Amino acid sequence: MSLADTARPATRPSGRVAGWVRPKTVFLAAVLVVLAVYTEMAFALEWRTQAGRIGPGFFPRIIGVAGLALTLWGLVAAIRSPHDDEVVAMEDEVGDADLGKHPRLLTIMVLASAVFAATLISLGTIISSALFLMVMLSMLNRGRHLLNAVVAIGLPLTMYVLLQTFLNAGLPEGILPRF
């Protein structure tokens, strides 16, 4: 056995890097550090205002803790099963991307989003959201009119009750009276 044989680092027969130092795990570890800093900053903010409404730290705390939990779960799963690396096909094998397949739909969605943002204060949360969802669902979920109507009306009402009634978030009333 020569000196060159003993100085060479041990590698796996498959050519993979031993341990957890792989691109996926390094990326997840970096995201975990960023989320830890974010969560620490979120817990420094007040979670409730003097008026009893949710404060600037309410949702960042939820996002930070959920992000930490999910990223930690992904990191542990990546470390525990190093042989489950995804195989990425070469671009020649996959083919060209079909960009711009639905330019009309994209244009309508952007315009509808702008109209939604412009009418949110004047029409209110419930009506603006219901109209936006009805337009989008009629284009994306054609032929399912009853389901579209139930979702377009039920989702804004549910979100309004949750955010306005339970969390006292102060959403725009618009033309409907507050309930």
Beta strands, then each sheet from edge to edge (+ up, - down):
end
